[in-house]
Amino acid sequence: MKSNITTKQGDAGHTKALDGTTFDKSHPMIEAVGALDALRAETAMMRLQLQANNPDALTEIGFLHFLLHTYFLIGTEISDPYGRKPEWRRGEITREHLERLEAEQERMESGLRLPRAFIVTATNILAAQADIVASTARTFERRMVAFSAVTPDFACPVCQAFVNRLSDYFFILARHLEEGHHQPVNYELLDGT
């Protein structure tokens, strides 16, 4: 039976972007799309863990669902930076998406009392998963910046702002899920005594 997934076209280290252009798999565009895929997978895991372990967190679960869909809009922008395949576009990321992200972060942050020190570790599994997603979001942001550097015509300032805010959102989500039990850095543990 022929696979609908395996094309064998990438066996030589090349792949096609959404707009039909062929790139080496190490090209910054493909790196950015791969990092976005990792972010999507980690966000999906975060949502599943919330559903299983904190099903009353309906606002957070719903917002993660929104993010998962928004990632596809960002992926389209990166994979078709010159708009050559408008038929594949199902929308675009807008200022409203960014404002919704900022509002959700603000909602959670308004109820937090964070220590005046760096957080050294999450204090529960859900917060730890949110920290992982925050790190994955930062990796994606760096890959998107590298892609932008080699694609000067790529113009999606709202995408870049949105992606920049993502790691902050997930950091705040982690602290929100700790419910006031934070673990700041204890520098006394580092003095060698």
Phi and psi restraints in degrees (value plus and minus 20) as a CYANA .aco file:
   2 LYS   PHI     -99.5   -59.5
   2 LYS   PSI     112.9   152.9
   3 SER   PHI     -96.1   -56.1
   3 SER   PSI     121.0   161.0
   4 ASN   PHI    -103.0   -63.0
   4 ASN   PSI     -31.8     8.2
   5 ILE   PHI    -119.6   -79.6
   5 ILE   PSI     -69.1   -29.1
   6 THR   PHI    -100.7   -60.7
   6 THR   PSI      95.5   135.5
   7 THR   PHI    -122.4   -82.4
   7 THR   PSI     -38.7     1.3
   8 LYS   PHI      48.5    88.5
   8 LYS   PSI     -18.9    21.1
   9 GLN   PHI     -92.4   -52.4
   9 GLN   PSI     -39.2     0.8
  10 GLY   PHI    -113.5   -73.5
  10 GLY   PSI     -16.0    24.0
  11 ASP   PHI     -81.2   -41.2
  11 ASP   PSI     -46.5    -6.5
  12 ALA   PHI    -112.8   -72.8
  12 ALA   PSI     -10.6    29.4
  13 GLY   PHI      69.2   109.2
  13 GLY   PSI       0.1    40.1
  14 HIS   PHI    -143.8  -103.8
  14 HIS   PSI     138.0   178.0
  15 THR   PHI    -171.7  -131.7
  15 THR   PSI     143.0   183.0
  16 LYS   PHI    -124.0   -84.0
  16 LYS   PSI     119.9   159.9
  17 ALA   PHI    -103.3   -63.3
  17 ALA   PSI     152.7   192.7
  18 LEU   PHI     -76.7   -36.7
  18 LEU   PSI     -55.4   -15.4
  19 ASP   PHI     -99.7   -59.7
  19 ASP   PSI     -18.5    21.5
  20 GLY   PHI      74.6   114.6
  20 GLY   PSI     -27.4    12.6
  21 THR   PHI     -93.8   -53.8
  21 THR   PSI     118.6   158.6
  22 THR   PHI    -112.5   -72.5
  22 THR   PSI     114.8   154.8
  23 PHE   PHI    -151.6  -111.6
  23 PHE   PSI     134.7   174.7
  24 ASP   PHI     -83.4   -43.4
  24 ASP   PSI     128.9   168.9
  25 LYS   PHI     -87.8   -47.8
  25 LYS   PSI     -32.8     7.2
  26 SER   PHI    -113.4   -73.4
  26 SER   PSI     -18.8    21.2
  27 HIS   PHI     -83.7   -43.7
  27 HIS   PSI     123.3   163.3
  28 PRO   PHI     -73.7   -33.7
  28 PRO   PSI     -51.0   -11.0
  29 MET   PHI     -84.1   -44.1
  29 MET   PSI     -66.5   -26.5
  30 ILE   PHI     -88.7   -48.7
  30 ILE   PSI     -57.2   -17.2
  31 GLU   PHI     -80.7   -40.7
  31 GLU   PSI     -62.4   -22.4
  32 ALA   PHI     -85.2   -45.2
  32 ALA   PSI     -63.9   -23.9
  33 VAL   PHI     -83.8   -43.8
  33 VAL   PSI     -59.2   -19.2
  34 GLY   PHI     -85.1   -45.1
  34 GLY   PSI     -60.4   -20.4
  35 ALA   PHI     -86.6   -46.6
  35 ALA   PSI     -55.2   -15.2
  36 LEU   PHI     -86.1   -46.1
  36 LEU   PSI     -58.3   -18.3
  37 ASP   PHI     -82.5   -42.5
  37 ASP   PSI     -61.2   -21.2
  38 ALA   PHI     -83.7   -43.7
  38 ALA   PSI     -60.6   -20.6
  39 LEU   PHI     -82.5   -42.5
  39 LEU   PSI     -62.2   -22.2
  40 ARG   PHI     -81.0   -41.0
  40 ARG   PSI     -65.8   -25.8
  41 ALA   PHI     -84.2   -44.2
  41 ALA   PSI     -62.9   -22.9
  42 GLU   PHI     -87.1   -47.1
  42 GLU   PSI     -57.8   -17.8
  43 THR   PHI     -86.3   -46.3
  43 THR   PSI     -60.3   -20.3
  44 ALA   PHI     -82.3   -42.3
  44 ALA   PSI     -61.0   -21.0
  45 MET   PHI     -83.7   -43.7
  45 MET   PSI     -61.2   -21.2
  46 MET   PHI     -78.8   -38.8
  46 MET   PSI     -65.4   -25.4
  47 ARG   PHI     -83.7   -43.7
  47 ARG   PSI     -63.5   -23.5
  48 LEU   PHI     -83.5   -43.5
  48 LEU   PSI     -60.4   -20.4
  49 GLN   PHI     -86.3   -46.3
  49 GLN   PSI     -58.5   -18.5
  50 LEU   PHI     -83.9   -43.9
  50 LEU   PSI     -64.6   -24.6
  51 GLN   PHI     -79.3   -39.3
  51 GLN   PSI     -59.7   -19.7
  52 ALA   PHI     -97.2   -57.2
  52 ALA   PSI     -56.7   -16.7
  53 ASN   PHI    -128.3   -88.3
  53 ASN   PSI     -34.8     5.2
  54 ASN   PHI    -168.9  -128.9
  54 ASN   PSI      42.2    82.2
  55 PRO   PHI     -82.9   -42.9
  55 PRO   PSI     -35.4     4.6
  56 ASP   PHI     -99.3   -59.3
  56 ASP   PSI     -28.0    12.0
  57 ALA   PHI    -101.1   -61.1
  57 ALA   PSI      37.2    77.2
  58 LEU   PHI     -83.4   -43.4
  58 LEU   PSI     -56.9   -16.9
  59 THR   PHI     -84.1   -44.1
  59 THR   PSI     -66.5   -26.5
  60 GLU   PHI     -86.1   -46.1
  60 GLU   PSI     -63.0   -23.0
  61 ILE   PHI     -82.2   -42.2
  61 ILE   PSI     -64.8   -24.8
  62 GLY   PHI     -84.3   -44.3
  62 GLY   PSI     -57.7   -17.7
  63 PHE   PHI     -88.9   -48.9
  63 PHE   PSI     -58.1   -18.1
  64 LEU   PHI     -82.7   -42.7
  64 LEU   PSI     -55.8   -15.8
  65 HIS   PHI     -82.5   -42.5
  65 HIS   PSI     -62.6   -22.6
  66 PHE   PHI     -79.8   -39.8
  66 PHE   PSI     -65.0   -25.0
  67 LEU   PHI     -80.8   -40.8
  67 LEU   PSI     -63.6   -23.6
  68 LEU   PHI     -76.9   -36.9
  68 LEU   PSI     -59.3   -19.3
  69 HIS   PHI     -92.8   -52.8
  69 HIS   PSI     -56.7   -16.7
  70 THR   PHI     -84.3   -44.3
  70 THR   PSI     -53.6   -13.6
  71 TYR   PHI     -77.3   -37.3
  71 TYR   PSI     -53.9   -13.9
  72 PHE   PHI     -88.4   -48.4
  72 PHE   PSI     -54.1   -14.1
  73 LEU   PHI     -85.3   -45.3
  73 LEU   PSI     -61.6   -21.6
  74 ILE   PHI     -85.4   -45.4
  74 ILE   PSI     -62.4   -22.4
  75 GLY   PHI     -80.5   -40.5
  75 GLY   PSI     -58.0   -18.0
  76 THR   PHI     -85.1   -45.1
  76 THR   PSI     -61.3   -21.3
  77 GLU   PHI     -80.5   -40.5
  77 GLU   PSI     -62.0   -22.0
  78 ILE   PHI     -93.5   -53.5
  78 ILE   PSI     -63.4   -23.4
  79 SER   PHI     -95.6   -55.6
  79 SER   PSI     -36.9     3.1
  80 ASP   PHI    -157.8  -117.8
  80 ASP   PSI      43.8    83.8
  81 PRO   PHI     -85.9   -45.9
  81 PRO   PSI     -39.0     1.0
  82 TYR   PHI    -123.3   -83.3
  82 TYR   PSI     -13.6    26.4
  83 GLY   PHI      45.7    85.7
  83 GLY   PSI      15.2    55.2
  84 ARG   PHI     -97.7   -57.7
  84 ARG   PSI     -38.4     1.6
  85 LYS   PHI    -144.0  -104.0
  85 LYS   PSI      47.4    87.4
  86 PRO   PHI     -81.2   -41.2
  86 PRO   PSI     -44.7    -4.7
  87 GLU   PHI     -86.9   -46.9
  87 GLU   PSI     -39.3     0.7
  88 TRP   PHI    -109.6   -69.6
  88 TRP   PSI     -28.8    11.2
  89 ARG   PHI    -105.3   -65.3
  89 ARG   PSI     109.5   149.5
  90 ARG   PHI    -130.4   -90.4
  90 ARG   PSI      -3.4    36.6
  91 GLY   PHI     123.1   163.1
  91 GLY   PSI    -198.5  -158.5
  92 GLU   PHI    -161.1  -121.1
  92 GLU   PSI     136.1   176.1
  93 ILE   PHI     -94.9   -54.9
  93 ILE   PSI     114.0   154.0
  94 THR   PHI    -145.1  -105.1
  94 THR   PSI     154.7   194.7
  95 ARG   PHI     -78.0   -38.0
  95 ARG   PSI     -52.9   -12.9
  96 GLU   PHI     -84.6   -44.6
  96 GLU   PSI     -56.4   -16.4
  97 HIS   PHI     -82.1   -42.1
  97 HIS   PSI     -66.4   -26.4
  98 LEU   PHI     -82.3   -42.3
  98 LEU   PSI     -64.2   -24.2
  99 GLU   PHI     -84.2   -44.2
  99 GLU   PSI     -56.2   -16.2
 100 ARG   PHI     -86.7   -46.7
 100 ARG   PSI     -60.3   -20.3
 101 LEU   PHI     -82.8   -42.8
 101 LEU   PSI     -67.2   -27.2
 102 GLU   PHI     -83.4   -43.4
 102 GLU   PSI     -59.0   -19.0
 103 ALA   PHI     -86.5   -46.5
 103 ALA   PSI     -59.5   -19.5
 104 GLU   PHI     -88.3   -48.3
 104 GLU   PSI     -60.2   -20.2
 105 GLN   PHI     -82.8   -42.8
 105 GLN   PSI     -64.3   -24.3
 106 GLU   PHI     -81.6   -41.6
 106 GLU   PSI     -59.3   -19.3
 107 ARG   PHI     -78.3   -38.3
 107 ARG   PSI     -67.9   -27.9
 108 MET   PHI     -90.8   -50.8
 108 MET   PSI     -61.3   -21.3
 109 GLU   PHI     -86.3   -46.3
 109 GLU   PSI     -50.5   -10.5
 110 SER   PHI     -83.5   -43.5
 110 SER   PSI     -43.8    -3.8
 111 GLY   PHI    -117.7   -77.7
 111 GLY   PSI     -12.4    27.6
 112 LEU   PHI    -119.8   -79.8
 112 LEU   PSI     127.3   167.3
 113 ARG   PHI    -143.2  -103.2
 113 ARG   PSI      72.6   112.6
 114 LEU   PHI    -103.9   -63.9
 114 LEU   PSI     126.8   166.8
 115 PRO   PHI     -86.4   -46.4
 115 PRO   PSI     135.5   175.5
 116 ARG   PHI    -107.6   -67.6
 116 ARG   PSI      33.9    73.9
 117 ALA   PHI    -179.0  -139.0
 117 ALA   PSI     142.0   182.0
 118 PHE   PHI     -84.5   -44.5
 118 PHE   PSI     126.0   166.0
 119 ILE   PHI    -102.6   -62.6
 119 ILE   PSI     106.7   146.7
 120 VAL   PHI    -109.5   -69.5
 120 VAL   PSI     -50.3   -10.3
 121 THR   PHI    -179.8  -139.8
 121 THR   PSI     133.9   173.9
 122 ALA   PHI     -90.2   -50.2
 122 ALA   PSI     138.8   178.8
 123 THR   PHI    -130.7   -90.7
 123 THR   PSI     -15.4    24.6
 124 ASN   PHI    -176.6  -136.6
 124 ASN   PSI     147.9   187.9
 125 ILE   PHI     -82.3   -42.3
 125 ILE   PSI     -62.3   -22.3
 126 LEU   PHI     -83.9   -43.9
 126 LEU   PSI     -62.2   -22.2
 127 ALA   PHI     -84.8   -44.8
 127 ALA   PSI     -58.2   -18.2
 128 ALA   PHI     -83.0   -43.0
 128 ALA   PSI     -60.7   -20.7
 129 GLN   PHI     -84.6   -44.6
 129 GLN   PSI     -59.2   -19.2
 130 ALA   PHI     -84.0   -44.0
 130 ALA   PSI     -56.7   -16.7
 131 ASP   PHI     -85.0   -45.0
 131 ASP   PSI     -57.8   -17.8
 132 ILE   PHI     -82.5   -42.5
 132 ILE   PSI     -62.8   -22.8
 133 VAL   PHI     -86.0   -46.0
 133 VAL   PSI     -57.6   -17.6
 134 ALA   PHI     -79.7   -39.7
 134 ALA   PSI     -63.2   -23.2
 135 SER   PHI     -85.4   -45.4
 135 SER   PSI     -61.0   -21.0
 136 THR   PHI     -84.3   -44.3
 136 THR   PSI     -56.9   -16.9
 137 ALA   PHI     -84.5   -44.5
 137 ALA   PSI     -59.5   -19.5
 138 ARG   PHI     -85.8   -45.8
 138 ARG   PSI     -58.8   -18.8
 139 THR   PHI     -82.3   -42.3
 139 THR   PSI     -65.2   -25.2
 140 PHE   PHI     -80.4   -40.4
 140 PHE   PSI     -62.3   -22.3
 141 GLU   PHI     -79.0   -39.0
 141 GLU   PSI     -64.1   -24.1
 142 ARG   PHI     -82.7   -42.7
 142 ARG   PSI     -59.9   -19.9
 143 ARG   PHI     -86.7   -46.7
 143 ARG   PSI     -56.9   -16.9
 144 MET   PHI     -88.7   -48.7
 144 MET   PSI     -57.5   -17.5
 145 VAL   PHI     -84.8   -44.8
 145 VAL   PSI     -61.5   -21.5
 146 ALA   PHI     -82.8   -42.8
 146 ALA   PSI     -60.6   -20.6
 147 PHE   PHI     -82.7   -42.7
 147 PHE   PSI     -63.8   -23.8
 148 SER   PHI     -80.8   -40.8
 148 SER   PSI     -54.5   -14.5
 149 ALA   PHI     -86.1   -46.1
 149 ALA   PSI     -51.1   -11.1
 150 VAL   PHI    -118.7   -78.7
 150 VAL   PSI     -21.1    18.9
 151 THR   PHI    -149.9  -109.9
 151 THR   PSI      53.6    93.6
 152 PRO   PHI     -79.1   -39.1
 152 PRO   PSI     -43.7    -3.7
 153 ASP   PHI    -102.2   -62.2
 153 ASP   PSI     -26.9    13.1
 154 PHE   PHI     -88.8   -48.8
 154 PHE   PSI      93.7   133.7
 155 ALA   PHI    -148.4  -108.4
 155 ALA   PSI      79.0   119.0
 156 CYS   PHI    -164.8  -124.8
 156 CYS   PSI      51.2    91.2
 157 PRO   PHI     -80.0   -40.0
 157 PRO   PSI     -51.4   -11.4
 158 VAL   PHI     -87.4   -47.4
 158 VAL   PSI     -59.4   -19.4
 159 CYS   PHI     -78.4   -38.4
 159 CYS   PSI     -67.6   -27.6
 160 GLN   PHI     -85.0   -45.0
 160 GLN   PSI     -60.4   -20.4
 161 ALA   PHI     -84.9   -44.9
 161 ALA   PSI     -63.0   -23.0
 162 PHE   PHI     -80.2   -40.2
 162 PHE   PSI     -67.5   -27.5
 163 VAL   PHI     -85.6   -45.6
 163 VAL   PSI     -57.3   -17.3
 164 ASN   PHI     -82.1   -42.1
 164 ASN   PSI     -55.3   -15.3
 165 ARG   PHI     -98.0   -58.0
 165 ARG   PSI     -41.8    -1.8
 166 LEU   PHI     -77.8   -37.8
 166 LEU   PSI     -65.6   -25.6
 167 SER   PHI     -85.0   -45.0
 167 SER   PSI     -56.1   -16.1
 168 ASP   PHI     -83.6   -43.6
 168 ASP   PSI     -63.4   -23.4
 169 TYR   PHI     -77.9   -37.9
 169 TYR   PSI     -67.6   -27.6
 170 PHE   PHI     -89.4   -49.4
 170 PHE   PSI     -52.6   -12.6
 171 PHE   PHI     -81.2   -41.2
 171 PHE   PSI     -66.5   -26.5
 172 ILE   PHI     -86.7   -46.7
 172 ILE   PSI     -58.2   -18.2
 173 LEU   PHI     -78.9   -38.9
 173 LEU   PSI     -62.9   -22.9
 174 ALA   PHI     -79.5   -39.5
 174 ALA   PSI     -66.7   -26.7
 175 ARG   PHI     -87.7   -47.7
 175 ARG   PSI     -56.3   -16.3
 176 HIS   PHI     -80.9   -40.9
 176 HIS   PSI     -61.6   -21.6
 177 LEU   PHI     -93.6   -53.6
 177 LEU   PSI     -34.3     5.7
 178 GLU   PHI     -99.1   -59.1
 178 GLU   PSI     -31.7     8.3
 179 GLU   PHI      31.2    71.2
 179 GLU   PSI      26.4    66.4
 180 GLY   PHI      68.3   108.3
 180 GLY   PSI     -24.7    15.3
 181 HIS   PHI    -121.9   -81.9
 181 HIS   PSI      66.0   106.0
 182 HIS   PHI    -123.0   -83.0
 182 HIS   PSI     133.3   173.3
 183 GLN   PHI    -139.6   -99.6
 183 GLN   PSI      70.6   110.6
 184 PRO   PHI     -96.0   -56.0
 184 PRO   PSI     144.4   184.4
 185 VAL   PHI     -82.3   -42.3
 185 VAL   PSI     114.4   154.4
 186 ASN   PHI    -131.8   -91.8
 186 ASN   PSI      78.2   118.2
 187 TYR   PHI     -89.3   -49.3
 187 TYR   PSI     -37.1     2.9
 188 GLU   PHI     -84.6   -44.6
 188 GLU   PSI     -46.3    -6.3
 189 LEU   PHI     -91.1   -51.1
 189 LEU   PSI     -33.6     6.4
 190 LEU   PHI    -120.6   -80.6
 190 LEU   PSI     -20.1    19.9
 191 ASP   PHI    -103.9   -63.9
 191 ASP   PSI     -18.5    21.5
 192 GLY   PHI      64.7   104.7
 192 GLY   PSI     -15.7    24.3
